[in-house]
Amino acid sequence: MKLGVFLFFLFSIFYTSFAASTLVCTNGFTLINSKCLKFFPHPGSYATAEASCRSVGATLATVKNANENQAIATFVDRRVDAVWIGLFCFENDLSKCLWDDGTGSAGIYSNFASGFPRVEVGKCVYYSGRGVLMGQWISGDCLGLQKDTQSHVCELPPTMKDDCDYNYNGFCYSLHSPASFVDAQETCEKECGNLVSITSEMENRYVSIIASNGTSSDRAYIGAMWPSPNFLSWIDGSVWSYNKVVPSISRGSANCMVLSTSTSTADPFGFWTNTNCNSVWPFICKRPAGTQCPQNPPVVTVTPVPPTQSFCNAGLLQAPGVFTSPNYPHNYDNNQLSTYQLATLGSYKILLKFTEFITEPMYDIVEVYDGDSPNKPLLGSYSGNLGSFTVNSTGNMLYVRFLSDLGTNFQGFSATFLSYSGP
């Protein structure tokens, strides 16, 4: 099979299901209200609970309606006082309380106890397992020095019964030894599948875990291609509705895509970057669980990647994103004060990368704080001609402050910030 076939004619495999539509759970999870749940009674911090769920591609339990809230109570069955749930509040506003699975806020449904949420008490949330507050939600401290410890419940999506090694949310995944992009896709087709498409944050987390646990390589082929400068597409025909491409990379002649599985490279864990299609990398195949495919696949339609935007003094900025000094790439003004509050979902950390940096040495300074304000620990104070460098958070928020004096001005800086789930 020639590479040009992939560049100009993108194919998908149309599948016909032969399995009954019976939902099942994997990894020892239990099916409750069309969700797969698993109870972990041993108390731990919020970060420990998230790591426990993340190890199998799960998230802390989410609660989107009254039936799901009651299901948690039934599942826990008064065995512990409280369990962490996958909700993080940036402010005392339900619309600013976001679910870890990336599906939105608690503004549509919540069951906070009276007087909550209270971010001054804690920004994480736990579910009361017994007592007068049973079934209600309470703010818990997961960022301070005296972190709360609770039991937790993890959540996986149900899937279809299949004997494949990696069965998640209705699809089977398989990890293979290194090959070129064309050879990798041919191998996947023999399995009645394609190189993996990734259409959500949770699927990206799951696929990243498969790749990082199953290979010593720091990259793995996925089924994304860059056939022209303004288009990216999945070769199985999936709509490009979710994007994890490293910002600011250029296409050039490298028009196949790989998933980063290492924190030691310039590309953050779980992000996608481009590579030459003749390069040899491990790869991941994907097929529907419990299905078979016909002989004649249809032609694929692709959609453009949404553009990114830059922000300055815009309040809370959600990852991934880009921000710059005022007037960049032109010189910033004298006596300039700019602040940037960076955030991601509660189960992730932030990787901040200054792609260009030049300020007046010792006088025009950028400070990065490990949290939501300048009252949190200072990670670094930067000035001068520093080129490119990175700063990592220990939690899910960073606060950046830029202050120029009354003297010389320079071009300033441009920075990207990404969420990641690595160590």
N, C-alpha and C positions, 0 to 999 in steps of 0.2 A: 504494500500500500504506500503511495507517494504522499509526501508532506503537502504538496499543492492541493490535494483533495481536501485536506483539513482547512487550508487557508481560504478557499473560495466556495466550497460546498460543505456546510456543517450539517451533520446528520445526528438524528437521535433514534433510539429504538423504541418502538411503540409496543407496550406490553399488554398481554391479555391475562387476567387473573384466573387461576384455577382453584385457589384456596378459598375456603369459607371465610366470611368476614368476622372471624372470632378474634377478639383482642386478647393479647397475652402480655405478660411482663417478663423481664429478664433480670439477671443479677440478684435474684432473691427478693425482688419487689412484689408487692401485693396490689392487685387491681381494685381500686376504690373510686367509684364515681367517674369512670373512664380515665383515671390517672393511676400511675404506678407509684406507690409510696413504700418507704422503708423507714422504720423507727430505730434510732440510735439512742439508747437511754443514758449512756455515759456523758456527764456534763463536760462541756468544753467551751472555749471562746467562739465568737462568731467566725473568726478566720479559720479556726480548726474545723468547725462544722462545714464551712464552705469547701475546704480542701477535701473533706470526707466525701461530699457529694460530687465534687469535680472529678475525683479519681475514677468514677464510672460514667462520666459524661452527664451527670445529673445536676440539679440545682436544689437549693433549699426550697421547701414546699411553698407554693403560691396559692392564694385564696382569692378567687375572683367572684364568688357569689355565696349566698347563705348556705346552699347545699354543701359546697366545698368546705365551708367553715365548720359545719356540723360533722363532716366526714373526718376532719382532723381530730375533733373531740372523741368521736367513736373509735378512731384508730389508736390514739394515745391511751384512751380508756383509763384516765385518772392515775396512770402509772408514775407520772412525774409532775412536778409543779408547773413546769413551763418548757416550751421548745422554741428554738429559733425558727423564724420563717424568712423567706427570701425577699424581704422588703427593707429598703433603706430610705430614710427621710432626710432630705437636704434642708428643709425648712418645716415649720409648723403649719403646713398647708398640704392637704391630701393630694393635690395635683403635683406636689414636689416629692411625694413618696413613691418611688419607682420600684417595680418588681425586677428581681435579678434576671429573669428570663427574657428581658427586653420587650415585654408585651405592653408596657405603659404604666400608668399610675394607679394609686388606690382611690382616685377621684370618683370612679364609677361605683366601686363597692369597697367598704371598709367596716371593721368592727372594733375600732379602738375603744378602750375604756374611757370614761368621762375624763376630760382634761388632757387627753393624748391625741396626737403625738406631741412630744415635748423634746425637741432636739437638744435643749440645754441639759436634759437628763441623759439622753443618748440618741444616736441617729439610726441604730439598728432596732429591730422589732422582734419581740417574742410573743408567743401565744400561750395564754394561761391554761394549764392543763387540768386544774382542779380548784376548788374553793369557790368563793362568791363571784370571782371574776372569770370563772371557767368559760373558755371560748372567746374571751375578749383579748385585744392586742394591747401590749404595753411597750413603751420605749425602753430600750436597753443600751447600755454603754458598750461599744465595741472598739472605740478609738482611744479612750483615756488610759491612764496608768492603772486604774483599778477596773479592769474589764470584767463585765458580767460573764458568768459561765452558765450554760443551759444545755439540756438535751437538744436533739434536733431530729427533724424528719426530712428526708430527701425525696425528690420527685423526678421521675422519668416519664416520658410519653409512652403509652402502650404501643405495641407493634403487632405484626402478624406472625403466626407460628412458622418457624423455619429452622433448619439445622445448621445455619451458617454461623461462623465464629463471632461476628459482630452484627447484631440485630438491633436496630434502633429506629423507632418512629416509622415503621413500615418499610424499612430498607435494609438490605444486607450489604455490608462493606467487607472488602478483603484487601490485605496489604501484601505487596509483591516486591521481589528483589529488583535492583536497578535495571532500567532499560531506557531507550530513547522514547520520546513522546509517541511516535507512530507505533513502535512495537508495544508500548504500554497499552495504547488504545485497542490494538488488535487482540491482546490478551484479555482485556475486559470484555470485548465483544464475544469471545469464545465462552465467557461465563454468562452470556446473555445480559451484559451490562455495558457500562461506559466508564471512562475515567470520572471520578466523583465530581458531582456538582454540589455546591454548598449554598443553601438558600436562607439560612437563619443563623443568629448568634449561637444558639444552642447546638445546632448541627456542626458549626465550625469548631466549637469546643470539643465535641465528641470526636470528630475526625482528627483534630490536633492530638488528642490523647492516644488514638490508635497509632498515629504516625510516630509520636515521640516514644511510646512504650515498645513499639515493635521494630525499630531500626536505630542504628547508631548514626545514621546520616542526619544532617541538619536541615534537609529539604526533602520534599516528596511531591511528585507530580499530582496536580489536580486537573479536572477537565475543563479548564478555562483557557481561552485563546484571545489574542489581541490581533485580529486579522487586518485592522486598519487603524490609523491614529485615533479616531474618535469612537471606536467601538470595542467593547469586550463582550464575549459571549461564552455560554456553556455549550459544549459539543453534544450534550444530550437534549438540547432544546429548552432547558429550564429558563424561565424569565430572570433577567439580571435584577432581582429585587433586593439583594443584600450584597454589600460591598466591603471587602476587607483588604483591598489593595493598598500597599504602602504608599502614602501620599508622596507626590513629587517625583516618582520614578518616571523615566522616559522609555518609550517603546523601543526605538532603534530597530535592530534586526532580531531582537529577542522577543518573539511573539507567542511563546508558550508560558504557562504559569506554574509556579510551585508554591507549596505551603511551607512556611518556616517553622521548624520544630526545635529550635535551639535559642537560648537566651544569650549565647556567646557571639552571635553574628550581628551585623548591622541591621538585619531585618528582625523585628520583634517576634516573639513566639506567637503563633496563630495567625500571622499576617501573610499576605500573598505578594509575591514579587515575580518578575518575569525572568526568563532564561532562554537560551538558545535551544530550539526544539531537538537538536541533535545531542544535547547533553544527556548524560545517563544518570537517572535518579530513581530511588524507590517510588512506587506509585500506589494509589488506592483506587480500587474499582467500586462501583455502586450499582445495585440492581434492586428492584422491588422485592420484598420478602414474599415468598410463596407464589411466584408468577412465572410465566413463560412468554417468549417473544415470537412474533411472526418473522417471515423472511424479508419483507420489504419495508425498511424503515422510512419514515417521511423526512422531508427537508426541514431544517431548523431555521427559525427567525430569531435574530438577536436584537437586544436593546442597548442604547448607549449608557455609559456610566454617568451617574449624576455628578455635577460639578461640586467642588468644595468652595467654601467662602472664608474670608478672613474677617476677624472681629477685633475691636479694641474698646476697652472700657464698656463692655456690653453685659456686665453681670456674669451670671453663671454660664459657663461654656461646657457643653457635653462632648466627650470624646466620641469619635476621632474629630480633629479639627486643626485649623491653622490660625495663628495670630502673629501680628507683627508690631514693631514699634510704630508710633505715629508717623505718617508721611512716607513710610517705607515703600519703595526703595530709595526715596529721596531723604535728605537729612531731617532728623527730628528737630523740634524747637527747643529753645532754652527754657529752663524752669518747667520742664514737662514732668507730670506725675501720671503714670498709667498703671492700672491694676488689672489683673486677669485671674479669675477664679475658675480653675479647671476641675472637672468632675467626671466620673464614670460610675457605672453601676456598683452597688455595694460589694459584689464578689470579685471585683477586679482592682488592679493597680494602674498607675499612669506612667507611661514612658514619655518623657518630654525631650524632644530633640531640637536643639537650635541648629538649623541648617546653615545660617550665616549669622555672624556676630561681630560687630565692630562699633565700639563706643569710645568716648574719651576715657583713657586709662585713669583709674582712681577717683574720677569725679562723676561720670555718668554711669550709674550702677544698676544692674539687674539683680534682684534678690529672689530666691526661690524657697518657699516655706512648705514644710511637709504637713499640709492640712488645709483648712478652709480660711485661714486668716494669718496676719503677721504675728499673732501671738503663739503660733505653733513653731516647732523646731526649725531653725534655719538650715537648709540643706547646702546652700552656697551663695556667695556674693561674687558677681562677675562683672568685669569691665575690660576694655582693651580690644585688641584684634585677636579673637579666639577661634575664628573659623567655625568648625562644626563640633558639637559635643552633646552629650546626653545627661539627663538627670532622672532618677527613678524615685517614685514615691513609695512609702511603705503601706499606705492606705489608698483610698479611692478619690482623694482630693489633693490638689496643689494650689498654692497661692503665689502668684508672680507679681512683683512690684518693680517698676522701672522709674528712676528719678534722675533727671538731668539738671545740671547747674546752670549758672548764668553765662558760662563761657563757650568753649568750642563745641560744635555739634558734628556728628558723623551720620553714616547711613543707618545705623541701628541694627535691628535683628529681625529675622524671620524664624518662626518655630512651628513645629507640628507636635501634637500630643495625641497619643494612642492609648487605648486600654489593652491590658494583657493579663493573662491568668497564670503566667509562669511564676517560679519561686522568687 
